[in-house]
């Protein structure tokens, strides 16, 4: 029967004599097994205690014996409850109960209570009586229907039951006795109850499975949004964050359709989400995909993260539309350097903001550890090859362990790449030993740098190998900021654990002395890197101030790296929101950098097509582009930025118009979100929106989410919803088959507005080398200042007639992009004279962080 209705049933037999605690432990294990949708108990009556019955999850309780299911039945919530199969079977056998008296004899416990409830709903007069009751004979004489719920005592004769009474017995022994009394005109059903109960149990199993299948389908979230009571003036970000009590992350996870086994909880308010979710929801349609980009910012930033958070708060908390924000994890560099917190701001932020900004779930630490393990492997390998003979090197690489000598799997893979089809270490020739054991790395070609997640300008150029133990193998090197590591780029672009392992192995760290690339796989470190990254690959679930879900994954710095949150976070979120939902993700800095990389690199890796671009602008930044004085972090704003100046705004809108044009190159509708500050005048706001719409934006909307939360971004959410319904003609900017230099030129001319590009001899040499090595068909990830469309930070507005200098070209082969450095672009920021850390402190009594933002 089970096979015919499509159910797979497993029979678990516990050892005889198992205690109640052992039974409960097994039940709890099955409760958490996602492959088990229903749980039926066949236990001796002595073990069917409340503790055991209530251990079963109500939604898996196919026997309907838990207090929760019984309570739902009594309350009249028939759809949500599961009814005991025996009670269902009895009701199935009884018809036309209106006005009849039904006596329940020896039917106590859950089944008896369920029967009383169901009989009364059918209009029967229900009387319950134990076998030992003195008035039993009288009650039997007046009953139209008798339901026998337990074994009849010998001293109660069947003759007490009046002729014509319908008898429903849940026990076989009653049936055999009725023949002795010759009660031929009594209607007795006994075996039928047992058979029907089995069928009803199967029906309950089908019901639980159908409910489980329904729960996997896309649905409107049953999300409890958190209420906001915005204050004026707006307090600091950390005060706002602390004033809100976030939901427990497991509650949030359940609200958005995540299963218990799909999350790994870190504390109370954050959790990793497992990638198994993608397999479970693979057939579910994706939601709409929205990118938040910006105009060329001031050094203070224009609030893209704030807009992203405000938009999802508006969509979900105010328009009741499933939506997810996908944000990047802040680097410790700017957190303690210039920028401070990066969790959004005001009443549109991720909470708890101190956890968001400090360590989170350790992804950046994992990247730092993996990156530096690979860097250590490179220098150690060079040292060992330079100080050992081929034979000694080989014997150490493939040692005898417990009398056995064998290659590890990664060494066998290297042998195959070298064309050596042998598996016995003792059979290699001297030439094969040399080919296998020596990578012959050319130290002058090493491109893999060590990293640290701190702005430390003195690590921009260092010397390594000065200790006597390194035997004179000194070389110049450098540190990069951790989030600029190629491993961060791989984390952002990977689509699975298997894909990440493959990409990590492909990372090129240097060339050998013949000019051939040397990879992490050659160094034998791929598996170890994957182990270090196995948890970092899972996105981190958090929430906004209004209790809507957020994924935090991958890192910032679109001026150095590609600066987008991860493909995996976006893909998981798109499944969770469902076809009518929205996923809002963010690209770093201006549209010329973060958005261009999002489209040309990230969308190629993910295969996802964006629905809308939200372009963030501020009156402050537009005034700067219109000729206003310099804006400096930490310094008070000049009066031009705090007083109405329509001319500066109008002149600066050239940058906004240019960024709209860049978006239009990719064929995606654009909505301008004007992030309104309290110093902006209504006339300035109206002017920006008017110019934006005249310049080709689908709409332009002033937003007040910073001061009002999601309510202040409702108009933006409505504009995004309308824009997502527009025809989308998304296209990439360039064909990957084009030469590297031509792809760089297309970006420089069409996106930045350069007249042409100029490669340094070193850059041209690298381009030639990468082309020769077969890496020419990769997309381009420009490392360029974010403070100007050009390579010169001081040139605001829309610079023209400039030649874009390419000082160097690197290759991130694992991440699968070519990485040109524009001008004097540094991959390690420095600390200012007065860093943010002056204001950051910890209260030793309350353990609260102070001064983070």
N, C-alpha and C positions, 0 to 999 in steps of 0.2 A: 504494500500500500504506500509506504513512504516513498519508495522509488518511483511509483506511478505519479505521485503528486509533486515530485521534484525535490523532496527533502532528503538530506543526508543525515542519518541518525547514528550517533556514536553511543554505545552502551559502556558506561564506566562502572566497573564493579570494585568497590572498596573491600578490603579484607574484613572477614567476619570479626566482630568484636571491636570495630572502629569506634572511637569515642565521638561525642558530639562536636568537640573542637576539631577533630580531624575531618569530619564531614563538612563543617563550616569552612575550613581552610580550602577544601576542594571546591566548594561552591564559590568562594571568593575568587579562586583562580579562574573558574569558568565564566564568572561575571565579567572579568577583564579580557577574556578571549574574544577578539572581534569576529572570529569565525563561528562563534556560537550565538545564535539568535534566540534560542529557547532552551529552557532547562526544566526537566520533569524529574521529580523525586519519587523513587519507589523504596520506601524505608519502613522498617517495623514501627508500629504505632508508638513504641516506647522512645523512639528517637525523633519523632515528629514534634519536637518542642517549638515554642515560639522563636527561640533563638535560631534554630535551624531553618524554619520556614521563612523567617524574615531576613535571612542572609541572602536569599535569592533576589536579584534585582527585579523590581516590579515589572519592568518591560520584558523580562525573560521568564517570568513566572507562569508557565503554561498551565499549571494546575490551579492558579488563582488562589493560592493559600496564604499569601502574605497579607499583613494588615493593610498595606496600601491598596492592594486590589480589592479587598473586602470593603474598605472604607469608600472607595470609588463606587462600588456596586450599591452600597446602602445609600449613598448620596444621590444616586440616580445617574451617575456618569457612565452609562453603559458602553459608550464608544471607547473610553480610555481604559476600562477595566478588563481583566481576564477572569471569567467565571469558572469555578471548580467544575471539571467535566462531569462528575457524578450528578451535581445539581442540574446541569444542562440536560443530561440524559433523562432525569426524572421529569423535567418540564416538557421535554419532547414527547413523552408518553402520555401526558395528561392534556385533555381538551375540555373546552366548555366548563371552566372552573367557576364562572360567575355565580356567587351566592352559595357555593358548596362549602362544606366544612372539611378541612384537610387536617388530619392529625399526624404530627411528626413524632414518632416513637423512637426514643434512643438516638435521635439525630441531633447531636450537639456539635460544638466546635464550628469551624469555618463553613463546612458543608451545610449544617443545620441552619446557621444564620443566613447563608446565601439563599437557601430554599425558602425560608420564611419571607424574606424580602421579595423574591421573585413571585411567590404564590400570591402574596398580598397585592402585588401590582396587577395580577391577572384577575383580581376581584374575589379571591377565595377568603373564607374565614379561617385563619390559621391558628391551630392550637398545638403547643409543644408539650410533650410529657415524657418523663423518664420511665423506664420499665418498672421500677419499684414504687411508683406513685400509687397511693391507696385508691384513688379515683380512676385508675387506668381502665377498669372494666366498663365503667359508666361512659367514659369518653370514647372508647372503642365502639360502643353501641350507638352513639350519636354521630359518628364520623361517616361521611360519604366516601372519603378517600383516606387510606392509611399509608403513610410512607414509613417503612421500617429502615432505620438508619444504622442499626448495630445488631449483633447476635441476640436472639430472643432467649430469655432465661427459661429453664424447663418448667417452672411453676406458673407460666402464663400460657394457657391453652389457646389455640387458634379459634376455638369455638366461641370465644368472647366477641369475635368480630361478627357483626350482623350480616345476614345474607345480602348479596347484591353490592357489597362494598368493593370498591376498586383498591387493590393492594399493590403497592410498589415496594418491592424489597431490594435492598442493595446487597443482600447476603443470600447465598445459595441454600443454606440450611433451612431457612424458613419455607422454601418451596417444597422440599421433600416432605416436610411434616404436614402440609396442608392436604395432601392426598389422604392421609389417615383419617382426617375429619370429614372427608367427603363434601367439602364446600364447593360443589361443582358450579354453583351460580355466582361465585366470586370471580372477579377479573383480576388475575394475578400476573404481574410482570416482574421477573427477577433476572433471568439470563439476559433479557433485553437491556436491562440497565447496564450490566457489565459491558456488553458489546457496544452499546451506544456511548458509554463513557469513554471507551477507547477511541471511538470515532470523534467524539467531542474534544478529546485531548489532541488528536491530530488536527482538528479544526483550529484549536487554539495555537498549535504550532504554526499552521499556515498563516493565522492572523498576525502572530509576532513577526514572522518573516516578511509578510506584506508590509507591515509597519516599518520594519527595518529598511526595506527597499524604498519605501516612500521617504524615509528620513534621509536617504542618500540623494534624493532628487533635489534640484534647485528649488528653493522656496524663499519667500520673504522671511528675513530673519526675525526671530522673536527676541529682539534686542532691547534690553533695558538701558535707555540712554541716561546719562548723568545730567542733572540740572545745573545750570550756571546762573549765578547772580552777579553779573559784572558790576564792579565798583568804579567810581570816577572820583579822583583820577585813578588811572589803571595802576595797580601795584606792580612790584617787580615780578619777573617771570617765576622766580622760585617761590615767592609768597603766594602767587596764584596757584602754582602746582601743589603746594602744601595744603592750601585751603580746600582742595578737592580730595575726596576719598575714592580712590580707584576701585573698580571691581576686582575680585580675585581673578587671576588670569585663567583658571580652569573654568570659571563661570562664563567668561567672555568666549572662551574656546567653544564651549557647548552651544552658546547662543548663535554662533556663526557656522555651526555644522561640523565642527571637528570632533573626532572620536577620542575617547580616553587614551587609546594607545598611539595616537598621532601627535601627542605633545609631550615634551620633556620640560618640566617646570623648574625654573630658576627663581627661588624666592616666591613672593606673593604676587608679583605684578608683571612677570615676564616669563616667556616659555619659548623653547625651540619647537619648531613644527617639522615633523618628519616628512621626507619626500615620498613615502608610501602613499600619501594623499593623492598625488598625481595619478597613480595607477588606479586608485579607487574611483576617481572622478574623471577618468580619461574620456568618457563619452559625453560628458556634460558640456554644453556650449559655453564659450567664453563670454565675459561681459565686455563693456566698452572700455577702451584703453586711452587714457588721457595723460598727456605729458605737460608738466609745468616747467617752463623755461623763463628766461628774463631778458631784459635789455642789458646793455653794458653797465655793470653796477658801479657804485661808489665803493670805496674800501669798507664801508659799513654794511654792505649787503642790502638788497632791496626787499627781502622777505619772501623768497620762493617757498621755503619750508613752511612759513606761516600761512601763505596762500594755500599750499597743498593741504595742510591740516584744516584750515578754515573751510575749504571746499568740501572735504569729506564730512566734516561736522554738519555742514548745511545739507548735504545730500541725504545723510542717514538720519540725523537727529531732528531735522526740520521738514524734509520732503519725504521721509520714510522710504528711501531708495537704498538698497544694499550698496555700500561703497567701502573701499579699502584704500588707505594711503600706503605707499611704498617709499620709504625714506632711506637715506644712507646713514651709516653710523658715523658720528663725528670723530675726527682725529683729536688725540690729546694735544697735538701741536697747537692749533688755533684755540682750543679750549683754555689752555694755560698761557697762550701767547697774546693774540690780538682780539679775537672775535668773541671769546666767551662761549656760552652755551649755544647749541645748534639744534634745539628741539622744537623749532617754531618760536612763537613768542606771544605775550599777552594772553588773551583768552582763546588762542588757537595754537595749542602746543601738545606735545606728547608728554604723558606723565607716567611715573615720577621723573621729572626732568633731570635730577641729579644722577639717577641710574642710567638714563639715556646717554648722558654725557660722560660718564665715568665707567670705563671697563665693559659695561653692559654684560654680555655673556662670553666675553673673552675672544671674539673673532680676530680683532687686530693683534692681540697677543699671539694667537695661533699663527697668524701670517708672519709676524716677526720671528717667531721660533723656527718656522719652516724655511723662511728666506735665509736666515743666518746659519741654519744647519747646512744648507746648500753652499753658502759662501765659505764656510769652514771646510767643507768637503773639497772644494776646488783647490784652496791653498795647501791643504794636507796632501792631496794627491800629487800636486806639483813637487812638494818637498820629498815625498817617498819615492817618486819616480827618479828624482835627481840624485838620490843617495843610495839606490839599491840596484843590483844587477837584475836582468830579466828574470833569472831563475829565482832569486830571493823574493822579488816582487810577486811572482806567480805563486810561490809557495805560501806567502802570507795572504794573498787574495783568495786562494783555494786551499785552506789548511786541512790537515788530517784531524778529524774529530772522532774520538772513540774508535780509532782504527779505520775510519771510513773517510774517503775523500770524494767530495761531490760538488758540482756547481749548484749555486742557488738559482731559483727560477729567473731572476733578473739577469744573472750572468749567462744563463742559457739563451736568453733573448738577445743579449749582446753578441754571442757567438753566431747566432743565426743572421744577425744584421751584417756581420763580417764575412758571411758565406762559409762558416766553419760548421759543418753538420756532424758534430761529435758531442757525446754526452759524458764520456769517461775522461776525467782530467789527466789521466796518465797517458793518453794516446795523442796528445797534441805535439806537433813538430816544434822545433825551436822557433821557426818563423811564425807559426800560429800562436805560440806562447807570447812572443813579442807583440804581435798585433792585438792580442787580447789584453795583455797586462798594461800596455803603454797607451795613454791617451795623448801624450806629447802636446799638452796644452801650451800655447804661446802666451806667456803672461801679459804681453802688450795688447792682446786682443780681448782680455777679460771684460765683459760688459755687466757681469752680475755683481751688484754692490750689496754691502750690508745695509740694514735699515734699523731705524729706531723711531718710535712715535712721539718725538719731541722736536720742536724747532731748535736746532743746534747748529748754528752757522759754522762752528769750528770743526765740524765733521765734513764740510764740503770737499775738503782735500786732506787726506791723511797719508801716513806711511805705515805699512804693516810689515811685520817680519824682522823687527829690530832686536829681538832677544837673541842671545847667543844660541839658544836651542834651535833656532830657525836657520842656523848655519849660513847666514849671509844672504838668504833669499828675500831680499827687501824689494818691495814694489810700492808704487803710489796707488792709492785707492780712494774711495769716498763712501760716505753714508748718504742714503736717500731717506726721505720721510717714509714711514712704514706703509702708508696707504698708497704710495707710488710704486710699491713692489708689483712686479708682474703677477705674483701670486694673488694679490688683491684683484687685479684685472681678470684673472682666471676665475676667481670666486664669483665675480659679478657676471661673467659671460657663460659659465658652465651650465649644462642642462641636466646633469646627473652625476652621481658619484663615479661611475665608470668613465664618463666624459672628462671629469676633473682629473682623474688619475692619468688618463691619456694625455691631457694638456700639460700636466705637470712634468710628465716624462719628456715631452717635446721641447721644453724650454731650452733655448740655446744660451749657454753661459760664456762661451769663448770660441775661438777657432784653434785647431791644432796647427802644427808647423807646416802642414801641407795646404792650409787654407780651408780645411773642411770644418763644419760646425761640430762642436762638442755639446752634448745635451745632458740634462739631469739623469736621463736613462743610462747614458754612458757611464756616469759616475756611480750608478747603482743605488741612487737615493730616492727613486720615485715612490716606492712603497712606504718608506719612512715619512716622506712629505705628505702622502695621502693620509697616513695615520694621524699626523698632527692636525690635519684639516678636516677630519671626519665629522666633527661636531660643527665646525664653522660653516659647513655647506648648508646647514639648516637655517632658514630665516628665523628671526626672533619676533615673537608676537608681543605687542604692547597695545596701549590704547590712548586715545585723545582725551582732552579734558571733558568731553561729552560722552565718553564711554564707547566710542566707535573704534573699530580695529585698525591697527597699524602694523605693517611689517617693517622691521629695521634690518637692513642687510647690505653688505659691501660698503665702499667708502667714498669719500669726497675727492676734492682736488681735480676738477675737470680741466684746470689749466695745465696740470702735469699728467694725470691719468685720464681715463675716459669719463670719470666722474658721474657715473650713473648707478642707481641701486641695481640689485641683481635680477637676472632673467628668471631665476627660480622663484623669487618672491613675487614677481609680476605674474608668472604662470600659475602659481598656487592661488594667488588672490583672484585672478580672472575666473578660475573654476569656482571658488567659494562664493563670489558675488552673484554668479548666474548670469543668464543671457541679458537680463534687463538692468544689471548692476553696473557699477563703474569702478575701475581701478585707476587711481591717480598716482602717478610716479613723477619723480623730479630729476631734472638734469642740472648739473652744476653751472654756476656763473651765467654768462650771456648765451643767447641762442646761437651765436657764432661759434661757441666752443662746445658746451654741454649738449645742446640740442643736435648740432651737426654730428657729433659722435654717437648720440643716441640713435639717430636714424641710420647712419652709414656703418656703424659697428654693431651696436646692440641689437637693432632690428634684424640685421643679417644673421646674427647668432641665434636669435630666438624664433625668427619667422613670424613674429607678431606684427600686426599692422595697427598703428595708432589711429584713433578716431578724431581727436581734437588736440590742438596745442593751446595751452593757456599761457599767454605771454605777460609776465609781471613787470609793471613799471611803477615808478614813484615820481612825484613832482620834483622831489629833491634831486634824483639822478638826472632828470630831464633838464633841470636848471643848470646842473654841472655841465651837461653836454651843450647847453646853449651859451656857454661862456662864463658861467659862475665860477667863483674862486674855488681853490682846491678844498676837497673834503678829506679831513685827516682823522683817523681813528683816535679817540681819546681827547680831541680838541673840540671846543664849543663850535657849533655851526655859525657861520657868518649870517648877517641880517638878510642877505639875498635869499637864504633858504627858509627863513622864518617869517618873511613878509611877502605879500602878493607881488608877483612880477610876471605879468603875462608875456612880456616880450622874451624873457629868458626861457620860459616854458615853450613858447612857440618855436624859438630857434632850436631848442634841444630836442624837439619831437623828430628831428631828422634821424636820430639814432633809433627811436621807436619805429619809424617808417622803414628803416633799413632792416631791422630785425623781423618786421612783418614780411618784408620781401624775401628774406632768407627762409622763413617758414613756408612761404608760397612756392619756393623752389622744389619742395618735397610734396606738394599737392595736398596738404592737410589743412582743414579749416582752422582759423586762429581766432581765439577770444582774448582780448586784452583785459587783464585784471589790474586796475589801478589801485595799488595799496595806499589807502588814504591815511595821512598823518594829520594830527590836530592842527598843525600850522598851515595846512593847505586850504586855500580859499575855494568857495564853490565855483567861482569863475575859472580858476585854474583847473579844477577837476573837470568841469564841462568842456573846457578847451581841449584837454588831452583826449577825452572820449570822442569828441567831434572829429579831431584830426585822425585818430586811430581808425574810425569807421570809414572816413574818406580815403584812407590809405589801404583799404582792402580787408580790414578785420571783419569777421562775421558779426562781432559785437564788441563793445567796450563797456565795462561795468566798474563803477567805483565800489570798493570793498572796505568794510569796517570790522572785519573779523577780529582784528587785534584788540579792539576795544569792546566788541559785542559778542565774540564767539561765532558759532555757525550761523546765528541769526543775521549777522552782518555780511554773510556771503551767500545768502539765499538767491539774490538776483544773479550772481555769478553762476551758481549751480544750475539755475533755470536756463541761462544762456548756454552753458556747456551741454546740458541735456538736449537743447534744440540744435546746437551745432553738430552733435554726434549723429543726428539724423540726416545731415547733409551728405551729398555725394562726395566720396573720398577717392581721390586719384593718386594715392601715395606712390612715390617712386624714389629710388636712390639717386644720389647726386652724380655718381660716376660708376663706370663699369670696372669690375675688379681686374679684368684682363688688360687694362691700360697699364703702361709703364709706371713705375713708382713716381718718377719726377712729374709725369703728366697728371697723376692723381693729386699730388701736392699742389700743382699749379691751378687745377680746377678749384680746389678749396680756397686757395689764396685769392683768386680772381673773383669767383662767383660769390663766395661767402664773405671774405674780409674786404673785398673791393681793391685789392692790390693791383698794381700795373703788371707786375711779373714777380718771379722768385729768383733768388740767387743762392746757389749752393756753395758752401766752402769746399775746398779740396778734400777735406776729411769727410764731409757729408757725401760728396760725389763718390768717393772711394767706397764708403759703406754701401751706398745704393748699388754700385756695380757688384760688390761682393754678395749682397743679399739677392740680387737678380741672378747671379751666377749660381748661387746655392739653391735656387728654386723657390725663393720666398717673394717673388715679385707680384704674385696675385693676391696679396692681402690688402685689407682696407687700411686707411691712414688715421693715426691718432696724433694730432698736432699738440705739441707742448708749447703753449703761447700765453702771454700775459692775458689776464681776464679783464684788465682795466681799460682796454682799448680794442677796437676792431683791428688795429694794426699791431705791430710788435713793440710800439713805443707807448708805455703807459700814460704818458702825459698828453697824448693826442686823443682828444675827446670828439664827440659828435660822430661824423662819418668821414674819416680820413680818406684822401684819394691820392693818386699819383705817387705811391710809395712802392719800393721794391722790398719784398719780404725776404729777409736773410735766413737761410737754413744753416745753422752752425754745425749741427751733427745729426746723424740719423741712426737710430737704434732699432732693433727688431725684438718684439715680444712674440716669439713663435708659438708658445703655449697659448697665450691669449689670442693669437692670430691677428696681430696688426703690426704695421710699421710705425715707428715712433720718432718723427722728426722734431728736433729742438729748434725753436724759432729764436733767433737773436741770442741774448744772454740769459735765457730762461734757466732758472735754477731748480733742481729737484729736491732741494733741502731749504725750507724757509728758515728765517732767523727770528730771534726774539727782539721785540722793540725795547726802548730804554725803560719803559714802565710796563712790564707784562701784566696780564690779567691775574697772575698768581699772587700779586700784592694784596688782592681783595679776597682771595679764597682761603677759607679757614674751616675748622671743624670744632663744634661745641663739644667738649669732652664729656659733658654730663648727658646731653640729649643725643649726641652723635649725629646732629644735623649739620649738613654742609652749608656754609655761609658764603655769600659773595660770588656764586658761580655765574649769575647773570641777573 
